Amino acid sequence: MAITAPQPQTVFPRQTSSLDARLELPENVVVSRLDELASWCRKNSLWPMPFATACCGIELMATGAARHDLARFGAEVFRFSPRQCDLMIVAGRVVMKMLPVLQRIWLQMSEPKWCISMGACASTGGVFDTYAVVQGIDRFIPVDMYVPGCPPRPEQLIQAIIDLQDKIQREGTITGREFDTAARQLQKRALTESGNPLTLDASRNPVIQRQLAAERSAAAVR
Ligand code: SF4
């Protein structure tokens, strides 16, 4: 009986390319760009920072629990220290009083970092069209993915994480050039965008007050 020698196993499926032919790569060697490698590591090791303020938070917890098991997608390590996280998930409505807390936590997270806005309330204020509720967190921090619904199901949040992973792999660079966009760098305006912010109870919000002071001093210099 003829015995054939076992074939060497490759860890990753290899694609034959003209580069392979030129370099004559040995087995188990993968050639890639550093950007691709960094993005591959980043997308598979997302550590969420839960900012759950209302009922959407329950769906967020369900996403991490046994039935939906977010661990299958490499993003189950919820951390409550912003220094250890790179994915903020805002689940629930954010009131003006909580806004400085949200912004402070976002600033404490180290780059590269991403944000998912989960549910109608976080994305638009939902049914709470009042002066006390933030009408969309993207007025204050940059958002990468929006999850619609009231509340969204765990499957929707998982889909958002998968889409975010695709985006990180597609656009990611090791130097973070993808964050150097107008949308990211734009100074996030508070409710000052509405002509007369004081009518919106801005006087009690320190974030808005700081922005107003900065704009006033900039105008004085001009
Ligand atoms: S979107 Fe619906 S479920 Fe989510 S926080 Fe708002 S009211 Fe609650």
Boltz pocket constraint, residues with backbone or C-beta under 6 A from the ligand:
constraints:
  - pocket:
      binder: B
      contacts: [[A, 54], [A, 55], [A, 56], [A, 57], [A, 91], [A, 92], [A, 93], [A, 118], [A, 119], [A, 120], [A, 121], [A, 122], [A, 126], [A, 149], [A, 150], [A, 151], [A, 152]]
      max_distance: 6.0
